[in-house]
């Protein structure tokens, strides 16, 4: 049995979780502070996400809506070009 076999994954997970604390971040769009909670940080860590959020929830939703609208417009323009309109 190697030394790594002795590691308790639950205890190791608890150690990682204790490293996270709520953090205040300024949104890059509205410049208002928002809280990146310890739970959200754990989620990012568990999913292997490396970059912290840049936008508050309201600005992130607005950005996603803009992108969705742009995608719809692009698909519509592409169909018109194909159909010769």
VEXDREN-2710 file (C-alpha; in Angstrom, 1 decimal):
% VEXDREN-2710
k/r/px/py/pz
1/UNK/0.0/0.0/0.0
2/UNK/1.5/3.4/-1.0
3/UNK/1.3/6.6/1.0
4/UNK/-1.4/7.9/-1.4
5/UNK/-3.7/5.0/-0.6
6/UNK/-3.9/6.3/2.9
7/UNK/-5.6/9.6/1.9
8/UNK/-9.2/9.8/2.9
9/UNK/-11.0/11.5/0.0
10/UNK/-13.8/12.9/2.2
11/UNK/-11.3/14.5/4.6
12/UNK/-9.3/15.9/1.7
13/UNK/-12.5/17.3/0.2
14/UNK/-13.4/19.0/3.5
15/UNK/-9.9/20.5/3.7
16/UNK/-10.4/22.0/0.2
17/UNK/-13.9/23.3/1.1
18/UNK/-12.5/25.1/4.2
19/UNK/-10.2/27.1/1.9
20/UNK/-13.1/28.9/0.3
21/UNK/-14.7/32.0/1.8
22/UNK/-17.3/34.4/0.4
23/UNK/-15.6/37.1/-1.8
24/UNK/-16.8/40.5/-3.0
25/UNK/-16.1/41.1/-6.7
26/UNK/-16.9/44.3/-8.8
27/UNK/-19.0/43.5/-11.9
28/UNK/-17.1/44.6/-15.1
29/UNK/-20.4/45.9/-16.6
30/UNK/-22.2/47.8/-13.9
31/UNK/-19.2/48.1/-11.5
32/UNK/-21.5/47.1/-8.6
33/UNK/-20.1/44.6/-6.0
34/UNK/-21.5/41.1/-5.9
35/UNK/-20.7/38.2/-3.6
36/UNK/-19.0/35.1/-5.0
37/UNK/-20.1/32.6/-2.3
38/UNK/-17.9/29.8/-0.9
39/UNK/-20.4/27.4/-2.3
40/UNK/-20.1/28.8/-5.8
41/UNK/-16.3/28.7/-5.5
42/UNK/-16.5/25.0/-4.6
43/UNK/-18.7/24.4/-7.6
44/UNK/-16.1/26.1/-9.9
45/UNK/-13.3/24.1/-8.2
46/UNK/-15.2/20.8/-8.6
47/UNK/-16.0/21.5/-12.3
48/UNK/-12.3/22.5/-13.0
49/UNK/-13.3/26.1/-13.9
50/UNK/-10.3/28.3/-13.5
51/UNK/-11.6/31.9/-14.0
52/UNK/-13.7/33.6/-11.4
53/UNK/-17.0/35.3/-12.5
54/UNK/-16.7/38.8/-13.9
55/UNK/-20.4/39.8/-14.0
56/UNK/-23.1/40.0/-11.4
57/UNK/-26.1/37.7/-12.0
58/UNK/-28.2/40.5/-13.5
59/UNK/-25.5/41.6/-16.0
60/UNK/-24.7/38.0/-16.9
61/UNK/-28.3/37.4/-17.7
62/UNK/-28.4/40.5/-19.8
63/UNK/-25.2/39.4/-21.7
64/UNK/-26.7/36.0/-22.3
65/UNK/-29.9/37.5/-23.7
66/UNK/-27.8/39.8/-26.0
67/UNK/-25.8/36.8/-27.3
68/UNK/-29.0/34.8/-27.8
69/UNK/-30.5/37.6/-29.8
70/UNK/-27.4/38.0/-31.9
71/UNK/-27.4/34.2/-32.6
72/UNK/-31.0/34.4/-33.8
73/UNK/-30.3/37.3/-36.0
74/UNK/-27.2/35.6/-37.5
75/UNK/-29.3/32.4/-38.2
76/UNK/-32.1/34.5/-39.8
77/UNK/-29.6/36.4/-42.0
78/UNK/-28.0/33.1/-43.1
79/UNK/-31.4/31.6/-44.1
80/UNK/-32.2/34.7/-46.1
81/UNK/-28.9/34.5/-47.9
82/UNK/-29.5/30.9/-48.7
83/UNK/-33.0/31.5/-49.9
84/UNK/-32.0/34.6/-51.9
85/UNK/-34.1/37.2/-50.0
END
